[in-house]
């Protein structure tokens, strides 16, 4: 159901690993070392969505727990960049109270851990942070159906897009898309726009 996409720089890194260089990874620039991972619900036609809303703060996750929400200058820049990317795709920004078709949450995951995710329980347990009350669906659960592993050695930015349009009919808030940014310099404000652009470049199906 879900498709995973890796940025071209990852393929280049893999090729370099097969060369005769003793430590090719050490020769990668910060930009080349960054990894962009996207997955989405392949049954969704993203052109069926018209509007979106985005959280006004960023959830901070550490040690498998929500540590709070922040809205500093970096968070503002990240939220603005994501908003602009969606507007460029033809979607209309609305408030939570205007029944958006898509809801976007942003998480900063700062930790070192490895684990196994059953995404059937993922949206009812933990990885990022999703609050049904925020989107106006108290009592609803999140739902996903793919399986994977994760390893976080430093900070990770996770962006989650949810299908709110069909939530009323299904009684569940289903994941529409997820993007992960990891690697050197991801919390550098100078890299925000290029990182967001990289996620959307490999998610051409997101368009109105």
Beta strands, then each sheet from edge to edge (+ up, - down):
strand 1: 2-6
strand 2: 35-41
strand 3: 51-54
strand 4: 58-62
strand 5: 65-70
strand 6: 92-93
strand 7: 102-110
strand 8: 113-118
strand 9: 141-143
strand 10: 147-152
strand 11: 155-163
strand 12: 172-182
sheet 1: 1+ 2- 12+ 9+
sheet 2: 1+ 2- 12+ 11- 7+ 3+ 6+
sheet 3: 1+ 2- 12+ 11- 7+ 4+ 5-
sheet 4: 8+ 10-
end
